[in-house]
């Protein structure tokens, strides 16, 4: 069973679209097939302030997991 994974901006609560823009509508969000794919995308685009949203079919609530990617690109 695949669980759809979305990327959400933790500040604006908007969802990532396929064109790289953000939308407030879940229906317009890019659906990733796995958390790994979503994380790799976020790393590749150097996205900050994002989290993963797991959407469970038939349930009223989603599970959101914030990603701590902000410090990865800081120069040492």
C-alpha positions as CSV (number, residue, x, y, z in Angstrom):
1,X,0.0,0.0,0.0
2,X,1.5,3.3,-1.1
3,X,0.8,6.3,1.1
4,X,0.7,9.6,-0.8
5,X,3.3,12.1,0.4
6,X,3.0,15.8,-0.2
7,X,5.5,18.6,0.6
8,X,4.1,21.5,2.6
9,X,5.6,24.9,3.5
10,X,5.6,24.9,7.3
11,X,5.2,28.7,7.4
12,X,2.5,29.3,4.8
13,X,0.9,25.8,5.0
14,X,0.8,25.8,1.2
15,X,1.6,22.6,-0.8
16,X,4.2,22.2,-3.5
17,X,2.9,22.0,-7.1
18,X,4.6,20.2,-10.0
19,X,5.7,23.6,-11.4
20,X,7.6,24.4,-8.2
21,X,5.0,27.0,-7.1
22,X,2.9,26.7,-4.0
23,X,-0.9,26.2,-3.7
24,X,-3.3,26.2,-0.8
25,X,-5.3,23.4,-2.5
26,X,-4.4,19.9,-1.7
27,X,-5.8,18.8,-5.0
28,X,-3.2,20.8,-6.9
29,X,-0.2,19.5,-4.9
30,X,2.5,17.2,-6.3
31,X,2.1,13.7,-4.9
32,X,5.3,11.8,-4.3
33,X,5.3,8.0,-4.2
34,X,7.6,7.9,-1.1
35,X,9.2,10.0,1.6
36,X,12.6,9.4,0.1
37,X,11.6,10.8,-3.3
38,X,10.1,13.9,-1.6
39,X,13.1,14.5,0.6
40,X,15.5,14.1,-2.4
41,X,13.4,16.6,-4.3
42,X,13.5,19.1,-1.4
43,X,17.3,18.7,-1.1
44,X,17.8,19.1,-4.8
45,X,15.8,22.3,-4.8
46,X,17.3,23.5,-1.5
47,X,13.9,24.1,-0.1
48,X,13.6,25.4,3.5
49,X,10.8,25.5,6.0
50,X,9.1,22.3,4.6
51,X,7.5,19.2,5.9
52,X,6.1,16.0,4.6
53,X,2.4,15.4,4.8
54,X,1.2,11.7,4.7
55,X,-2.3,11.4,3.5
56,X,-4.2,8.3,4.7
57,X,-7.2,7.3,2.6
58,X,-10.4,7.2,4.6
59,X,-9.0,9.1,7.6
60,X,-9.9,12.7,8.6
61,X,-6.4,13.6,9.7
62,X,-3.0,13.6,8.0
63,X,0.4,13.1,9.5
64,X,2.8,16.0,9.1
65,X,6.6,15.5,9.7
66,X,8.7,18.7,9.6
67,X,12.1,18.4,7.9
68,X,15.1,20.0,9.4
69,X,16.9,21.0,6.2
70,X,17.6,24.6,6.9
71,X,21.1,24.1,8.3
72,X,22.3,21.8,5.6
73,X,23.5,24.5,3.3
74,X,25.1,26.9,5.8
75,X,28.7,27.5,5.1
76,X,31.0,26.4,7.9
